[in-house]
Amino acid sequence: MTLLDDLTGLVADWHAAVPALTEKERGRGWTLDACADELAQLIARHSSPLSEVQAHTLTLVAGGHSFQQIADLYKAPYPTVNWRVQRIHKLYGTRSSTVAVIAALRAGHITLDDIDTKWEGSEATTREVQAMQAVADHGTNHAAARATGLTETAVKGYLQRASDKAHASNRVDLVVRAYREGLVT
């Protein structure tokens, strides 16, 4: 695909999005800034290093799905999904799905709109937020412990308590829920 093809697709998406936005959001205070934000999201999606399948797979991982659940959804063998996720990790320069998901969210390659998770429990403590941020940035309990000065056991405990509060199915789901709430940046 050439740059011209990418730009043509971007313009087509933008033309399709603007009338839908103006009709849907008429009278709700949509401004030029809101339209510019929508264009920025479209540009990010079109400049994403992820294919559509990779973006969808990463969105499923972000939503707390296990690799086996994703394999069942795609009717693909588990090793295929594992290979696909490893390729995504390589694109983001990490071996952690948590770090890859947060990097993709930060870059606009996937959006929270596509992920059906939210923080459902009581508020997280300062230490739980510190542990979640460290895992979002560094991926493993060991690396998070080194970054925060906590022990690995403490990091694991804080993540477990936060996970219980948020009703998260795994650490990626936990960090995405925290990201949605603005607890993790």
C-alpha angles and dihedrals in degrees: 000000000000130000089253090056090049092050092046089053091047093052091047091051091047093050089050093047100047099061090044091051095046094049096040096044101034108139094012096099101262108167138188087267090058090051090047089052090052090050090049090053091050091049091049091051092049093046093046117125087218124095116226091259092049091048091049091047092050090048089054091049089050089052091059100260117149121232088251092054089050091048090051091049093051092038086232131132116266093245089059092056091044090051091048092052091047088055089051090051089052091052090056095040096242142104092215126091089204093057092043092051094048091046090051091048092048091049093046093242089128127017136218088236088073094049118079102206134108138170104268106173142058122312121286120244122241091256092049090052090047091052093047092049091049092050090047089054101036107022104217134070089237094054092042090052092051091048095049102034090239125123120258088246091054092049090049091048094049091048091049092050092047090047091052091050094048095041088232120171096214142350095276090052090048095052093045090052089050090047090052090052093048093246090118122040 
